[in-house]
Amino acid sequence: MSTEVAATQIDRERVKELTERESKRLDEQTQGSKQMFERARNVLPGGVPSSYQVREPWPLYLERGEGAAVWDVDGRRLWDFHNGFGSMPQGHAHPAIVKAIEERVGLGTHFAAPTEDGIEVAEELARRFGLPKWRYNNSGSEATMDAIRIARALTGRDTILKIFGSYHGHHDAVMVAVGDVDTMVDPDNIPSTPYGGGVPQAVADLTVAVPFNDAGALERRIERLEAEARKPACLIMEAALMNIGVVMPEDGYLEAVRDITKRHEVVLIFDEVKTGLAIAAGGATERFGVQPDMVTLAKTLGGGLPSGAIGGTDEVMSVVEAGTVYQVGTFNGNPLTMAAAKASLLEVLTPGAYEHLDRLNERLLAGCQAVIDRHGLPGYSVGIGSKGCVTFADEKVTDFATFKKHQDADLAELAWLYNLNRGIFMTPGREEEWTLSIAHTDEAADAYVAVFEELAQDLTA
């Protein structure tokens, strides 16, 4: 990983010219997606099941996936570095997961009753994350929603803390201080701005944002809230930010956060929806060696099926055990999902798998950094485990404010277009990162770097 930033000035007219050329090329190659979009828009708002899948003039519709590749409805084979918004480090249609699902489906797919697989999954998660008690749900949003509710019930407090610019799902409590908000604000007084419509300001006001990588600002904000008789129930955070590319914690930051939250009796929740099972067997908790009070999982847990989980200490989970908190859901612990999760944990995401992901990611990061250095591009490569990205910025990004100030959105968009036109399915948006799977190979990583090299040559020619 490097955070050195080159100083070459990019010709903005050249960026515009290349973007127009590549956009036209992508449109010409995806006429099947265009036809599907015309059909879908009649019944699906924006032609998609989720607003994060919207793209102008139309989104890409996929048909199938196998291993490290996907095929779109136009028949194009693409190396998959998108991986379902980071959900598939197992790769597509992994034989062990397919077998587990096939064996389970004939025995019944839903009971709303516990099964043995659910016990075995919880036992393995407890071993990996060092938290003894677990409950299931069906998505990252559900996991963070339940975790916050548990923390509020445990402490008897309403106010919660989150990191400025972070995304923790689409429920009202965390759709606050997330997206296109003013970053030129006092870090000690970040406004609780709702993210999109439909979030009541009265609800948003219960959520207070603090900057990432600034332990001092966290403690000052807690002390202010205590003085206002609004002591927070919890801090929910990603140990490494994963919704503005990848932003790593500075040395000592997470340890300081753990100390501050303990001293102030604030429940510390690591949102590991993106990092959990993706950057290490025990996620960020293992990788950084800092133990939170609660962990939220989703994405990677179900091997491609909808899944979610909350892990907690005995004390935290006591309010669930006692029935004070109704942590409920008809599909929680669904037997099909549990069968897939068990196979994934015990047969797929093994120690050898993480060694492979670390090695391959280092190859990819080094390759991209070499391109940056060779052509003097403004940016750097950064990543951990299966996750990584090129951050196009003229200075190192350490939090949301520096991301908004320094990140080059036009270059990020152009890089995405180059990828899609040259056999690389990459996560859309200036905020996203790649996710590798155990099915990825040196060939896949080198293909990614080759496309990046072509982009760099065209930009600097």
C-alpha positions in Angstrom: 0.0 0.0 0.0 1.2 3.5 -0.9 -0.1 6.9 0.0 2.4 8.9 -2.0 0.7 11.3 -4.3 2.1 12.4 -7.7 1.8 16.0 -8.8 1.1 15.8 -12.5 -1.6 18.1 -13.8 -4.3 16.3 -15.7 -5.7 17.8 -18.9 -9.3 18.3 -18.1 -10.3 18.6 -21.7 -8.6 15.3 -22.4 -10.6 13.7 -19.5 -13.8 15.0 -21.0 -12.9 13.8 -24.5 -12.0 10.3 -23.2 -15.2 10.1 -21.1 -17.4 10.9 -24.1 -15.6 8.4 -26.2 -15.8 5.6 -23.6 -19.4 6.3 -22.8 -20.4 6.0 -26.4 -18.4 2.8 -26.7 -20.1 1.3 -23.6 -23.5 2.2 -24.9 -22.8 0.5 -28.3 -21.7 -2.7 -26.5 -24.7 -2.9 -24.2 -27.7 -2.8 -26.4 -29.1 -5.9 -24.7 -29.1 -4.0 -21.4 -30.8 -1.1 -23.1 -33.6 -3.3 -24.3 -34.0 -4.9 -20.9 -34.0 -1.4 -19.3 -36.8 -0.3 -21.6 -38.9 -3.3 -20.3 -37.8 -2.9 -16.6 -38.5 0.8 -16.3 -42.2 0.1 -16.8 -42.4 -1.8 -13.5 -39.2 -1.0 -11.6 -38.5 2.7 -10.7 -35.3 3.5 -12.5 -35.4 0.1 -14.0 -33.6 -1.5 -11.0 -34.4 -3.1 -7.7 -32.2 -0.7 -5.7 -31.3 2.9 -6.2 -27.6 2.1 -6.0 -28.0 0.1 -9.3 -29.2 3.2 -11.2 -27.0 4.3 -14.1 -27.5 6.7 -17.0 -28.5 6.0 -19.7 -29.2 2.5 -18.5 -27.6 0.0 -16.0 -25.9 -3.2 -16.9 -28.0 -6.3 -16.6 -26.2 -9.5 -15.7 -27.1 -13.1 -16.7 -24.7 -15.4 -14.8 -21.5 -15.8 -12.9 -18.9 -18.5 -12.4 -15.8 -18.3 -10.3 -14.2 -14.9 -10.9 -16.2 -13.9 -14.0 -19.7 -12.7 -14.9 -21.6 -12.5 -18.2 -23.9 -9.6 -19.0 -27.1 -10.0 -21.2 -25.1 -8.9 -24.2 -22.9 -12.0 -23.8 -19.8 -10.2 -22.7 -17.5 -12.0 -20.2 -16.1 -9.8 -17.6 -13.6 -10.3 -14.7 -15.7 -9.5 -11.7 -14.0 -7.0 -9.3 -17.5 -5.7 -8.3 -18.5 -9.0 -6.6 -21.9 -7.9 -5.6 -20.9 -4.7 -3.9 -18.2 -6.7 -2.0 -20.4 -9.7 -1.1 -18.6 -12.5 -2.9 -15.0 -13.2 -1.8 -16.1 -16.9 -2.3 -16.5 -16.4 -6.0 -19.6 -17.2 -8.0 -21.2 -20.7 -7.8 -18.4 -22.1 -5.6 -18.9 -25.9 -5.7 -19.0 -26.3 -1.9 -21.7 -23.6 -1.5 -23.7 -25.0 -4.5 -23.6 -28.5 -3.0 -24.7 -27.2 0.4 -27.6 -25.3 -1.1 -28.6 -28.2 -3.3 -28.6 -30.6 -0.4 -30.6 -28.2 1.8 -33.2 -27.1 -0.7 -34.8 -30.5 -1.0 -35.2 -30.7 2.8 -37.2 -27.4 3.0 -36.1 -23.8 2.5 -38.0 -22.1 5.3 -39.4 -23.0 8.7 -39.1 -19.9 10.9 -37.6 -22.3 13.4 -34.0 -22.9 14.4 -31.8 -25.5 12.7 -28.4 -27.1 13.7 -26.6 -25.2 10.9 -27.4 -21.9 12.6 -25.7 -23.2 15.8 -22.6 -24.2 13.9 -22.4 -20.9 12.1 -22.7 -19.0 15.4 -20.0 -21.2 17.0 -17.6 -20.4 14.1 -18.4 -16.6 14.2 -17.8 -16.6 18.0 -14.4 -18.2 17.4 -13.4 -15.8 14.7 -14.5 -12.5 16.2 -14.1 -13.2 19.9 -17.7 -12.4 20.7 -19.7 -15.1 22.5 -23.3 -14.4 21.5 -24.9 -14.1 18.0 -28.2 -13.4 16.4 -29.2 -13.4 12.7 -31.1 -11.2 10.3 -31.1 -10.7 6.5 -29.1 -7.7 5.5 -26.5 -5.1 6.6 -29.2 -2.6 7.2 -31.1 -4.9 9.5 -27.8 -5.8 11.3 -26.9 -2.2 12.1 -30.5 -1.3 13.0 -30.7 -4.2 15.5 -27.3 -3.4 16.9 -28.2 0.2 17.6 -31.5 -0.9 19.2 -29.7 -3.3 21.5 -27.2 -0.6 22.5 -30.0 1.8 23.3 -31.9 -0.7 25.4 -28.7 -1.7 27.3 -27.8 1.9 28.1 -31.2 3.5 28.3 -30.0 6.3 26.1 -31.3 7.6 22.7 -28.5 9.5 21.1 -26.0 7.6 18.9 -22.6 8.5 17.4 -21.5 7.6 13.9 -18.6 8.6 11.6 -19.0 11.6 9.3 -19.6 10.4 5.7 -20.0 6.7 6.6 -22.8 4.5 5.4 -24.4 1.9 7.7 -27.5 0.9 5.7 -30.8 2.5 4.8 -32.7 2.8 8.1 -33.4 6.3 9.4 -31.0 6.3 12.3 -27.9 6.0 10.1 -29.1 7.9 7.0 -27.5 11.0 8.5 -24.4 12.9 7.6 -23.6 10.5 4.8 -23.5 11.8 1.2 -23.4 15.2 -0.5 -23.3 17.4 2.6 -21.1 20.4 3.4 -17.7 19.2 4.5 -16.5 22.7 5.3 -17.8 22.5 8.8 -16.4 22.5 12.3 -15.4 18.9 13.0 -16.6 19.4 16.6 -20.1 20.4 15.4 -21.0 18.4 12.3 -24.7 18.9 11.4 -27.1 15.9 11.5 -28.2 16.2 7.9 -30.6 13.5 6.6 -29.3 11.5 3.6 -32.2 11.8 1.1 -35.9 12.3 1.5 -38.2 10.6 4.0 -35.9 10.8 7.0 -37.5 13.0 9.7 -35.2 15.7 11.1 -36.4 14.8 14.6 -34.9 11.3 14.0 -31.8 12.6 12.4 -31.1 14.9 15.4 -30.6 11.8 17.6 -27.6 10.9 15.5 -24.4 12.8 15.9 -21.4 12.6 13.5 -17.7 12.8 14.3 -14.8 12.7 11.9 -12.8 9.5 11.2 -9.2 9.3 12.4 -9.7 12.0 15.0 -10.0 10.5 18.5 -9.8 14.0 20.1 -12.9 15.1 18.3 -14.7 12.0 19.4 -13.9 12.6 23.1 -14.8 16.2 22.9 -18.1 15.4 21.3 -19.0 12.8 23.9 -18.1 15.2 26.7 -20.3 17.9 25.2 -23.2 15.5 24.9 -22.7 14.4 28.5 -22.9 18.1 29.5 -26.1 18.4 27.6 -27.6 15.3 29.3 -27.4 13.5 25.9 -24.8 10.8 26.7 -24.6 8.6 23.6 -25.7 4.9 23.7 -23.1 3.8 21.1 -20.6 4.6 18.5 -21.1 2.7 15.2 -18.2 2.8 12.9 -16.2 1.0 10.2 -12.7 0.2 11.5 -11.5 1.1 8.0 -13.8 3.2 5.9 -15.1 1.3 2.9 -17.6 3.7 1.3 -15.1 6.4 0.1 -12.7 4.0 -1.5 -10.6 2.6 1.3 -9.5 4.8 4.1 -7.3 3.1 6.7 -7.2 4.0 10.4 -4.1 6.0 11.4 -1.7 4.3 13.9 -3.3 4.3 17.4 -6.6 5.6 16.3 -8.7 2.5 16.9 -7.0 1.8 20.2 -7.8 5.4 21.3 -11.5 5.0 20.2 -11.7 1.7 22.2 -10.2 3.5 25.3 -12.5 6.5 25.0 -15.7 4.5 24.5 -14.8 2.3 27.5 -14.1 5.2 29.8 -17.4 6.9 28.8 -19.4 3.7 28.9 -20.4 4.0 25.2 -21.1 0.8 23.4 -18.6 0.4 20.5 -20.0 -1.3 17.4 -17.8 -2.2 14.5 -19.8 -2.3 11.4 -18.1 -5.1 9.5 -20.7 -5.5 6.8 -17.9 -4.7 4.3 -14.8 -5.8 6.2 -16.1 -8.9 8.0 -14.9 -12.1 6.5 -13.4 -10.1 3.6 -10.2 -8.7 5.0 -9.4 -11.5 7.4 -11.1 -14.6 9.0 -12.2 -12.4 11.9 -12.6 -9.2 9.8 -11.3 -5.8 11.0 -11.6 -7.0 14.6 -8.8 -9.6 13.9 -6.8 -7.5 11.5 -6.4 -4.5 13.7 -6.5 -6.3 17.0 -9.1 -4.1 18.7 -12.1 -5.7 20.3 -15.5 -3.9 20.0 -18.6 -4.7 22.1 -20.6 -5.6 19.0 -20.0 -6.5 15.4 -22.4 -6.4 12.5 -22.0 -8.7 9.5 -23.9 -9.2 6.2 -22.7 -9.3 2.6 -20.0 -11.9 2.7 -21.7 -14.2 5.3 -24.3 -15.9 3.2 -22.1 -16.9 0.2 -24.4 -14.9 -2.1 -27.7 -15.4 -0.2 -29.3 -12.6 1.8 -27.8 -12.7 5.3 -26.9 -10.7 8.3 -25.7 -11.2 11.9 -24.9 -9.4 15.1 -22.2 -10.5 17.5 -22.0 -9.2 21.0 -20.6 -9.7 24.5 -22.6 -11.5 27.1 -23.4 -8.1 28.7 -24.6 -6.5 25.5 -26.7 -9.5 24.5 -28.3 -9.8 27.9 -31.1 -7.5 26.8 -31.9 -9.8 24.0 -31.6 -12.9 26.2 -34.0 -11.3 28.8 -36.5 -10.3 26.1 -36.0 -6.6 26.7 -35.2 -6.2 23.0 -37.3 -8.0 20.5 -34.7 -8.9 17.9 -37.0 -10.6 15.4 -37.4 -11.5 11.8 -39.3 -14.2 10.0 -36.4 -15.2 7.8 -33.7 -14.8 10.5 -31.5 -17.9 10.5 -33.2 -19.2 7.3 -32.0 -22.8 6.7 -30.9 -22.2 3.1 -28.8 -19.2 4.2 -27.4 -21.0 7.2 -26.4 -24.0 5.0 -24.6 -21.7 2.6 -22.9 -19.7 5.4 -21.7 -22.9 7.1 -20.1 -24.2 3.9 -18.6 -20.8 3.2 -17.0 -20.5 6.7 -15.8 -24.1 7.1 -14.9 -25.1 3.5 -14.3 -21.9 1.5 -13.0 -19.0 3.5 -10.1 -21.0 5.1 -6.7 -19.8 6.2 -5.3 -20.7 2.8 -8.0 -18.6 1.2 -7.0 -15.5 3.1 -3.3 -16.1 2.2 -4.4 -16.2 -1.4 -6.4 -13.0 -1.1 -3.6 -11.1 0.7 -1.0 -12.2 -1.9 -3.2 -11.3 -4.9 -4.3 -8.0 -3.5 -0.7 -7.0 -2.9 0.1 -7.9 -6.5 -2.8 -5.7 -7.7 -2.0 -2.8 -5.4 1.7 -2.9 -6.5 0.8 -3.1 -10.1 -1.6 -0.1 -9.9 1.0 1.9 -7.9 3.6 1.2 -10.5 1.3 2.6 -13.2 0.7 5.7 -11.1 4.4 6.3 -10.5 5.3 5.6 -14.1 2.9 8.1 -15.5 2.8 10.6 -12.6 -0.9 10.3 -12.0 -2.4 12.1 -9.0 -3.3 9.3 -6.7 -2.3 6.2 -4.9 -3.3 2.5 -4.3 -4.6 1.4 -1.0 -6.2 -1.8 0.3 -6.3 -4.7 2.7 -7.3 -8.3 2.4 -9.7 -8.7 -0.6 -10.4 -5.0 -0.7 -8.6 -2.2 -2.5 -8.8 0.8 -4.9 -6.9 3.5 -6.6 -7.7 6.8 -4.9 -7.5 9.6 -7.4 -6.6 12.5 -5.2 -3.9 15.1 -4.9 -3.4 14.5 -1.2 -3.9 11.5 1.1 -7.5 10.9 2.1 -7.9 10.4 5.8 -11.6 11.1 6.4 -14.7 12.2 4.6 -13.8 15.9 4.5 -10.4 15.2 2.8 -12.1 12.8 0.4 -14.6 15.4 -0.7 -12.0 18.0 -1.1 -9.3 16.1 -2.9 -10.8 13.1 -4.7 -11.1 13.4 -8.5 -14.6 12.2 -9.3 -14.0 12.6 -13.1 -11.0 10.3 -13.1 -12.9 7.8 -11.0 -15.8 7.8 -13.5 -13.4 7.5 -16.5 -11.6 4.6 -14.9 -14.9 2.8 -14.4 -15.7 3.2 -18.1 -12.3 1.9 -19.2 -12.8 -1.1 -17.1 -16.3 -1.9 -18.4 -15.2 -1.5 -22.0 -12.2 -3.8 -21.5 -13.5 -6.8 -19.7 -13.4 -5.7 -16.1 -16.7 -5.5 -14.1 -15.9 -2.9 -11.5 -18.1 -1.3 -8.8 -19.6 1.9 -10.1 -19.2 5.2 -8.3 -16.3 7.4 -7.2 -16.7 6.0 -3.6 -16.2 2.3 -4.3 -13.4 -0.3 -4.2 -12.7 -3.6 -5.8 -13.3 -6.9 -4.0 -11.3 -10.0 -4.9 -12.6 -13.5 -4.6 -10.6 -16.7 -4.0 -11.4 -17.6 -7.6 -9.4 -14.6 -8.9 -5.9 -15.4 -10.3 -2.8 -13.6 -11.3 -4.2 -13.4 -14.8 -7.2 -11.5 -13.5 -5.1 -9.1 -11.4 -2.8 -8.4 -14.3 -5.8 -7.8 -16.6 -7.0 -5.1 -14.2 -3.5 -3.5 -14.2 -3.3 -3.6 -18.0 -6.5 -1.7 -18.3 -5.3 0.9 -15.8 -2.0 1.2 -17.8 -4.0 1.9 -21.0 -6.0 4.6 -19.2 -2.8 6.2 -17.9 -1.2 6.1 -21.3 -4.3 7.7 -22.9 -4.4 10.4 -20.2 -0.7 11.4 -20.4 0.0 10.9 -24.1 
